[in-house]
Amino acid sequence: MATVHVASWRSAYPGLIAQHILDGLSISTRAEAWTRLLSELAFPSYAGPAGTKPHRLLIAECGNRIVGWASFGAGRDEGSSDQGELAGLYVHPDFWSKKVGHALMLNVEQELAADGFQSAYLWVLFGNDRAASFYESHGWRTDGGEKIGDAGGTTELREVRHVTALNSAKPPTSSA
């Protein structure tokens, strides 16, 4: 998962995130963070907003290799716990345009709908046209929401919100 995370950032974000931040990404540091997070998910003390389930992960594998993942659950932004949130969807660049992201997206949408959410949102880094186009091809649309995040505490990152209505009848796909 850490390898996917670092490789996808380094491929998707040049020119959008300062190069020194991308160069400083460490698979081992990211792996340690994932180990901590997965331990918390296995033994959650956090119930999520308004008593909802904690965020979950879907993993895409090819052979014995993790090639993508998505994290999702109840909205974490203030006043959004009644909406689903796609918090992250990353695919290793070697598997871009090979339906891995598509399979993850369809499964996330179905899981959020099964959890009772009627709509969902996600945040896309401004200027990440490839990701925005991917989400828009799945029916997600910008709604004018924006926020400023940070990368490494020194760089401000402008993010644009995309939203979608969820359809519980949309079938999942298990192909990666």
N, C-alpha and C positions, 0 to 999 in steps of 0.2 A: 504494500500500500504506500509506503514511504517513497519507493522508487517511482511509482506512478505519479504521486503528488509532485515530487521534485522535477521529474522529466516533463510533466505537462506544464508546470509553471515556467520552466526554462524555455519551452517551445512556444507557449501561448503569449507570454507577457513581455518579451523584449520591446522596448520603446514605450511600454505602458507602466512598467515598474522599473525603478532605477536598476541599472545593470549590476551595480555592486551588491544589491540585495539578492538578485537572481544568482550571481556568482557565489554568494555566501551561503546559499541553501545547502544543507547537509542531509544526506539520506539517513545517516546514523542518528542525528539529532531529531529528525522527523520521525524515525522509527521509535525512538524513546517516547516522543509525544503520543504516537499512536498506541504504544503499549499502555501508557497511563490511561488514555481515553478508553481503550477497549476494556481495561480492568474496571473502570467506573461504570461502563455499560453493562458488564457482566454482573456487577454488584451495585446497582444504582441506589444512591441515597437521594438523588435528585429526581423528583416526580415530574418536572417540566411545568410549564405555565398552567395555572388553574387545575393542577392535578393530572395533567395529560401524561402520556407515556414519554419517556426520554426519546431523543432522536435515535434513529436506527440506521443501519448500513446495509446496502446491497453491494455485493462483490461480483464482478465479472471475471471469469477465469478462461484461459485458453490453455489446455493441457493442465499442467500444475503451476501455471504462472498467473498471478493476478494482473489483469490488464486494464481494469477500471473499477471505479467504485462511486457510489452515490450515498449521501447522508441526507436524511429528511425526517420530518416530524411536525409537531405543532409549531406555529410561528413563534419566533423568539423576540421579535420586535414589539415594542410597547403597543398594546391594543390589538395585537394580531393573533392571539392564541386560538381564535376561532377559525383561523385559516391554516392550511398546510403550508409548509415551507420546504423547498428544495434547497438545502444549505450548501451543498457542494456536489458537483458531478465532474469527475476527472477520468480521463482515459489516456493511457500511455500513447504518446505520439505515433508509435509504430502501428497502432490500431485505430487511428483516426480514419474516418470515412469507411469503416468496415462494419457498421451496424452495432458496435458495442455500446456507444452512447445512446443510440436509438432504443436498444433493448433495456438499458438501465432506465431511461426516461419513461417508457411505457410501464415498466414495473413500479417505479416510484409513484406515477400518477394513479395506478390501480390501488396500491397500498394506501395512499392518502385518501382516496375515495372510500375504500373499505373501512378506514378509520372514522368515516363520517364527515370528512371535510368536503364542502361544496366548491371551494376554490383554493388556490395555492399561489404562492409568490416565490420569487427568487431574485437575487441581486447579481448583476453582470457588471464587470469593470468597464467603465466608459472607454470606448475605443476598441473593445474586444469584439470586433465585428464578426469573427468566425463563430464565437459562442452565441452572440445575439442572433445571428442568422440560424444557427442550429435550433435555439429555443423557439424562434418565430416559426420555423418549419414544423414545429410540434404544436402550434396554436397559442403559444405564449405571446403576450403583447405588452408593450410598455404602457404604464398608466400615469406617467409624470412624476412618480416618486423617485427621489434621489437621496443619497446620503454620502457622507464623507467618512471613509475608514482610514486606516493607516497601515503602512508596511514597515515594520521595524522601528516604529515610533518616530521616524524622521520624514517619511514621505506620505503625503495625503493622497488617498485614492478615492476618486469619484465613482460611485456605483449607481446604476440605474435599475429600477425595479421592473420586473416583468410579472404578469399575472395570467392565470388561466382558470376557467371553470373546469371542474373535474367531472368526469363521466364514469360512474361506477360500472357501466356496461362495457367500457373499453377493455378488450382482452389483453392479458399480459403476454409477453413473449419471453421464452427462456433461452433463445439462441444468443450467443455472444459472438 
